[in-house]
Amino acid sequence: MRVSSAYGRAALRRELDRLSQAENGTRNDQLNRSAFSLGQLVAIGALDEDETATTLIAEGQLLGLGVLECERTVASGLAAGMEQPRSLAL
């Protein structure tokens, strides 16, 4: 299911920006934090899980992290975030 909202897309852009600014030694941790945050939005349908994972993994690789490291970190972060869906007050 491909669902995405303007809020979700903006959140994804913010997290990609945070990742791009992460210093060496903090990149994997930031990737996990970003995946968790976005997983909360995946859980409420604001983002597509597969698209979000693919985007985060690609960004992690651009930062110099290995593909397996990125895949594991993103999967873990997304799953944890999806267990704690974000509540959006509209």
Steps between C-alpha positions, in 0.01 A plus 500: 500500500648834398363772721678824565398837634651845465588481868671164449697623199614808694605282793697278264681804357584621853639161599708478181639843583588385853673196356700705253628715787590209730867492589719197457449268797134604543359401162370155590335637815338781300384252237332299776342811654373615160361156421322490836347844450384418149375158609256679726361670189498177298279352771232764444519487120680832454790323324545180302719249685690363199564841346614641834734207565650519151558874534664470842722211393617694196576807711691290752713358222571850370636578846742211478312236698493145363189368332444220754552742789247739345244228432518369857496843661208623291298181550552519876421871524191481282363199689549669837341822376202314355435353844456855633290685239510877509179684578443798274285780632331665206 
